[in-house]
Amino acid sequence: MILAKRPDIERFLAKPQAGVRAALIYGRDMGVVRERAEQLARVVTDRPDDPFDVAVLTDRDIDGDAARLEGELSAQSMMGGRRLVRLRLGGEKASVDKIAAEAMTGHAEGRFNTDAFFIVEAGALGRESTLRKQTEKAAAGAIAIPCYEDEPGDVARLVREALAKDNVALNADALAMFTARLPKERGVARAEIERLILYLGPGSGVTAQPADLEPFLGVEPEASLADAASDAFGGRLAAAQSGLRRAAAEGEGGPAAVRAVGQHLARLRRTLTLAKAGAGLQEAAKASGVFWKNEREFLRQARTWSLEALDELQPQVLDADRACKQTGSPDQLIAERLALSVAGRARRMGL
């Protein structure tokens, strides 16, 4: 059985259904995988760190030794609590995948200690994974929980909830500013949130504004390139060229400049796609990660550019990216030519 929707996952992690005795938690973001596994472990046993009632195994422990895993799942609790067996998979070895799949199926069917709970933590398992397939098709007894990268709304909720526990907060603009700069990996993001709480002062009751965060966040990486890309899409060629040359002086070469243009194009495309699906343009821009200070100019561009125009421009960006990576290529000149082309198109559209 698969649980893919966040509300269903959260309900299960808070209170697993009766009869479920195994869970596969997997995904590219190992921070989310670990966080959900820890949450489930604390629910299914009163002593998740007790070495007498909890067994923690890895790939190396079971590779070529299926009996080791089956033995841990069959063992009874020594201290009278519920037994927990955790298997942490760090690779994609077929033999280990098969052993874990057989143990998952057997435990879901009740062949081992039915009072034990089995948690498997894995990375981004492909559709060919036997462990994933066996868990997903289990009618009862086992649950598969895929962990996807956080969406902007999920990240904002994570930040709000973490800050609220320490009686600090961010206003809407500061929240957008902070979440736009957070890394995607959940574990690293958690560390940054904790650092922000210490900066604001735990228990202080403060609600920070964007200006309050500027000393904490520092200078935005590749700011000159981001500004240059925005200027190009806004039809301001001279400003775009100035930004590119300033970035070059700061050590950012042509490939990074072309990448910045591609990222701005992708942000415009996502915004226009969300707007086409019914979202408000400002809401769509925030969902696309537009920095609050740049929102007014970005919305001006989004009202003029169309999905069709962006699609026509995309091959040119890809060609420039390939050209920059060729040995001996004048990558700075290539980037400036691309900016010239984008700015010229923008000006012809009225920007």
N, C-alpha and C positions, 0 to 999 in steps of 0.2 A: 504494500500500500504506500502511496506517495502523499506527502503533505507539502504543497508548494506555496500556498497562500500564507502570508505573514500572520493573520489572525488565527488560522488553524494551527500553525506551528507554535505560536505563543500559548494557545490553550493547551496543546499537548505537553509542552515543556513545563507548564505550571502544574498540570495534573494529567499524567498519562492514563489512557483508557485501561480499564481492567482487561486483562488477557494479553496486553502487549508486554512482551518481555525482552524486546531487542530493538535497537534503533541504529540505522546507518546515517551518519551526518557527514556530508561531503560537499566539496565545492572548491573553486579556485581561491577564494578568500579564506585562508586558514585561520585568520583572526576570528571570523564569524563562526567557523566550525568549532574552534576551541571554546569560544564563549558559550555557544549553545550546548556543547557537551558538558561543560562545567555546570551550567544551569540544570540540566537534566540529572546529572550525577547527584547534585544536592537535594533533588526532589525524591529520587528513588532510594536513597539510603541516608540515614542520619549521620553517618560517619564516612564521608567520601574520601577522607585521607587515611583511614584506618588500614594499615597493612594486613591485618588479620582478616578483614572482610572484603577488602578491595584488591584485585589483581590488575596490574597495568602491564600490558605486553606491547611489543613492537614487531615490525616485520622480521627482524633478526631472530626473535624468540620463537617464531612459528615456522619459519622457512625450512621446509623439509621435516617438520615435526608437528603434524596435525594433532597428534595425541596430546601435546602440551596444552593447546587451546581447549580441546574437548575436556581434558582433565580439570582445567580451571573452571569451566562451565558446569561440570558435574559436582565439584566440591561443595560441601555444606559450610555455612557460616560457623566460624569458631566462637564467636561472641554473642550469638543469638540474634543479630540484626540481619537485614537483607544483604545478600552477597552481590557485589558489583564486579563485573569483568569489563575492563576497557582495553580495546585494541587500537593502537595508533599506527596507521599506515602512512609511510613517508614516500613510497615509491609506487611503481605500477607493474611489479613483477607478476607474471601470469600465475606462477605456482602459488604465491602468497594469496593472490586474489581468489584462486580456487579453494584454498584451505579455508579462508575467511567466509566464502560463500557457503561452503558445506556446513560450517559451524553455525552460520546464521540460519540456514534452513532447518538444521537439526534442532536448534534451540527454539525457533519459532514454533516448531511442531511439538515441542515438549519432551524431546528425547534426553535432555540433560536435567539439571536441577531447575525445576520450574519456578522456584522462588528467587532465582538469580536474575539479574538484569545485565544485558549485554549491550555495550555501546561501542560502535566502530567509528573512528574518526579518520577520514580520508580526504585526499585532494580532489582535483577535478576528474572524477571517473568518467571515462567515455562510455558510449552506449554498448560497446562490446564487453564491458566489465561483467563478469559472471556474478560478482558480489552485488553490483547495482541491479542487474536484471532479476536475480533471485529475490532480493529484498522488495523490489517494486511490485513483483507479481504475487507476493505472499498475501493470502487472503486475510490472515489474522496472525497475531503474534509478533509481527515485525513491521517497522515503519521506516521509510526512506525520506530523509529531509535534505533536499538540495539547498545549498547556500549560494546565492548569487551576490554580485557586487551591489553594495547599497545604492539605491536611487537617492537623488538630492533630498527628497522628502524624508526618507529613512534617516539620512545623516542628520538633518535638522532636528528630528525627533530625538535621536540619540544624544545630541548636544544639549537640547533643552532638559531632558530627563536627568542627565548626569549633573548639570549645573544646579538644577532645582534641589537635588539631594544635599548640596552644600550651601543652599540659600543664596545663590548668585544667579544672574541672568544676563542675556543680551537682548537689546531691542531688535526689531525686525531687520534693519539695515546691517547692524553689527553681526547678527546671526548669518545673514547671507554672505557677508564679507568673510567670516571665519570658516564657514562650511565650504566655500569656494576654494579655500587654501588647504583644506584637510586632505591627507593622502587617502587613497581608496582602501588600503588594507586596514581592517577593523582594529587589529591590535595596535598598530602605530597610531591610528586615529584616537584610540582610547588614551594613549600616552599623551598626545597633544592636548586632549580635553583636560586631563588631570593637571597638565602644566598651566593651562589657562585658569583653572580654578585656583591654583596657588597664586597666580599673578593677580587675580581679582580679589583674593582674600576669602578663604572659606568662612561662611557664616556672616559675611559682611552685609548681605542684603543688597548689594549694589546691582544696578542694571546698567551694563556698559553700553556706550554709544560707539559708533565707528571710530571717532577720534581717539577714544580710550584704547583701542586695540592697535593703533598704528605703531606705537613703540614696541608692542609685544610681537607683532607680525613682521616688522621690519620692511625692507624694500621688496616688492613683488619680483620674483625671479623673471628674467627676460622681459622686464617691463617695457624697454625700448622697442623690442620686436612686436610685442602685443599692441603697443600704440601705433607702430608703423603699419601693421596689418589693418587696424581700425581706420587709420587715415586713408589707406589705399581704397578700402571699401566705401569710404565716405567721400571719395573723389578729390582728396587733398594730396596731390602728387608731391608737391614740394615738402610738405610735412612728413610724408611717408619716406621720401628719400633721406631726409634729415635723420629720421628715426633709425633707418637701416644703417646709415653711416655711424651714428652714435653707438648702435649695438655692435657694429664691427670694431669700433674703437674699444669697446668693453670686452672684446674677445668672442663675440657671437658671429659665426660665419654664415655663408649663404644657405647651407642646408637648414640651419635653425630658422632662418628668416622665411624660407619657403614653407617650412613646417608651421610657422606662426600664421601665415596666410591661409594654409589649409585648415588650421584649427578654427580660425575666425569664420571661414566658409562653412565648416561643419556646424558651428554654433548658430549661424544664421539659418542653415537648412533645418536643424532640429527645431528652432523657434518657429519657423514658418510651417513646418509639418504639424507641430502641436496646435498652432493657430488654425490650420486647415481642419484639424479634427475637432475644433470647437473651443479651444482654450483662449482666454484673453491674451493679447499680445504681450502685455507686461508680465503676466503670470508665466507665459511660455518662455520669455527671456530669462526669468529667474530660475525656472526649471532647467534651462540650458547652461546655467552656471555663469551668467553675466554678472560681472562685478558691479556693485551698486553705483559706484562713481561713474561708470561707463554706460549706465542704463539709458540715459536720455539720447546719447549719440547712437547707441546700438538700435534703439527703437526707431530712430529717424531712418536708419539704413534698412531696417526690417520692413518698413512701410513702402520702401521703393524697390528693393530687390525682390525677385520672384524665384520660386523653385526652379522654373525653366531656365532662367538666367544663370543660376548657380550650377545647374547641371551642365550647361554649355561651358562654363568656366572650369569645371572640375578636371577635364583632361589636360588643360593647359597647366594646372597646378601639378598634376602627376608627372607631366613631361619635364617641368622645371626641376622637380625633385630628383628624377632620374638623371638629368643632365648635371646637376650639382654633384652627384656622387661619382661621376666619371673622373678618372685620373687626369690631373692637370686642367680641369675645367675652371673657367673664370666664375666661380660660384657667386661672388658678390655682384658681378654684372648680371648674371642670370636672375638673381633675386630682385635687382632693381628693375630689370625689364619686366618681370612678372608684376611688380607693384605698379609700373607704368601702365601696363595693359589693364589691370584691375581698376585703377583710378580713372583711366580713360573711359572704360565701360560705365563706371559709376556716374561720371559727369554727363555722359550721353543720356543717361536715364534721368537726369535732373538733379543729382546730388551735388 
